[in-house]
């Protein structure tokens, strides 16, 4: 539905909270079903202004004091083609029109992380567009990237990837920024995932994770258990497969001095295709990528994207999130359960 509620976990008396402390819907005014919520703490720096003494100077000082503070912002994207943005402590919201005609569904939005000068937000929709916004200037996006039309193996003899997709170019279903805010990952409806950087205010695709999934990528993430290594990306598909990727050193924005992502995980874990996770699900590697991974297992420097390992989940995945210590992956799917996978780290 289009309702958004705030709950206070500190007031919980059991595993389920039934009484919200605030109805955010009357502030956000989403006109259709809400698909995703994104949160971001953003620090506003005061702007120094020249002025004389007196009441005017005191008023400006109070304004600067209000600006020089950290606020929590919320963004909600919906089926009406809009993203609503609000300061969580305010009583008003701004609207970003990803699609002015209100015919495009917006499955995903994500605030940009890192020490950014402006409050930036990315949105992705069924119009196959990824838009970058300054949320404080909602009239038009900073940059728009139209996902390119994919070429199947049947159409291009040089390609070995056959993409299962309904639309071409593919829809954008999931977005996530890296910890530093330098990279943006996007999950596509054809099973691929794009990796972007921002150059002079424009979104530029610098990497493509392709051939890993047999259906749409429902969730994409820079995992916390990678400990800031932005070469590691997780993709989770509606094919019930979760893949952990090394995007490679060839991706712009990933510094060459990053440790090889293989060093984050137990080497015996990476080489043992039959090893079981804590929940009993087996680790596997997509057959198409097995030979390549075997060849590169001893290599400490990878230039191109490749799958590190995969998880055969038991149901279609809707969402994934992670923890740093201990290294774990949480999976929400079409069942009533949430699954936790322990990720074996290098000692």
Buried (B, 14 or more C-beta within 10 A) or exposed (E): EBEBEEEEEEEEEEEEBEEEEEEBBEBBBBBBEBBBEBEBEBEBEBEEEEEEEEEEEEEBEEEBEEEEEEBEBBBBBBBBBBBBBBBBEEEEBBBBBBBEEBEBBBBBBBBBBEEBEEBBBBBBBBBBBBBBBBBEEBEEBBBBBEBEEBEBEEEEEEBEBBBBBEBBBBBBBBBBBBBBBBBBBBBBBBBBBBBBBBEEEEBBBBBBBBBBBBBBBBBBBBBBBBBEBBBBBBBBBBBBBBBBBBBBBEBBBBEEEBEBBBEBBBEEBBEEBEBEBEBEBEBBBBEEBEEEBEEBEEEEEBEEBBBBBBBEBBBBBBBBBBBEEEBBBEBBBEEEEEBEBEBBBEE
